[in-house]
Amino acid sequence: MVGCLTFVAYNFQRIVKAKLAEKSEEINGIERLEWIIRNIKVISVLTLIASFAGLYFFGLNFKIILELSIVGIFSFFYVVKIPLINIRLREIPGAKIILISLSYAVCCSLIPASGVNIELNMLIISFGIAFFFILAITIPFDIRDIHFDSEKIRTIPQVFGVNGGKAIAMFSLCVSYTGLIYLIEYPIAILTSFVLATILILYSKPERKFNYYAVGVDGLLVVLPLFVELERFLSNLA
C-alpha cells in the first residue's frame, strides 16, 4: 500500500516536471524527460491504478488519509510553484534532498505505524533507516543532474563535489544498514543489497545512461525487500 502511493507521488512529480520542461522548451537533450513525454499515457494510467490500489489498501482510516494528504501537499509543491512566493520547494537552497528523504521516511515508517502498537525506539530506528537510505540513493541522482540543476539549489554534489557527494552517500548508507542489522535478522540479504548499493553509488557519474539511474539506482528501493523474502524462503526450505 505504501509502495502504491509512493509510486503515485514519484510519477506525479516526474510528469509535472516533464510537462513544464516541454512547455518551456528545456526538455531537449534531457533523456529521462524525453522518455517520460514519450510514455506519458502509460505512466498516467499506471499512476491512476496505483492511486486506487493504495486508497483501497489503506481503507477509510482518517488519520492515515490526513498524513498522506500532508505528504501529498509537499509532493505537489515540490514541483509546482507555491502561490504568492512563486517558488517550488525543491528550489529552496539545500532543501531538495532533505524533503525527498523526509517524505519517503514518513511514508515508509510513520504512516504504516499509525494505529499499530510500536515502541518509540523502534519507530525512531525505522524512520532513521528509511531517511538515511533514501538520502544515500538520492545523491547519485544529484550527481547525474549536476550540470542541469540551478546552482541556487545547492545540492550535495554542487557543494562538496562528486567525490564528496559519494562519501556522504556512503556514510548515509552505512548508518541506514547499521539500523537494519539491529532491526532484522537476514544478514545475507543485508550484505548483498549493501554491496549492490555501494557499487551503484560509487560508479555514479553525470554521463551515465538513463537506465543506470531509472533501473539500477531506483531499483534499490525493491532490492532489499526482495532479498529478504528470498532469504526467508530459502531458510524455510532448509
Secondary structure, DSSP 8 states (H G I E B T S, - for coil): -HHHHHHHHHHHHHHHHHHHHHHTT--TT-HHHHHHHHTHHHHHHHHHHHHHHHHHHHTT-HHHHHHHHHHHHHHHHHHS-BTTTTB-GGGSTTTHHHHHHHHHHIIIIITTTTTS---HHHHHHHHHHHHHHHHHHHHHHHHHTTTTS-GGG--HHHHHHHHHHHHHHHHHHHHHHHHHHHH---HHHHHHHHHHHHHHHHT--TT--HHIIIIIIHHHHHHHHHHHHHHHHHHHH-
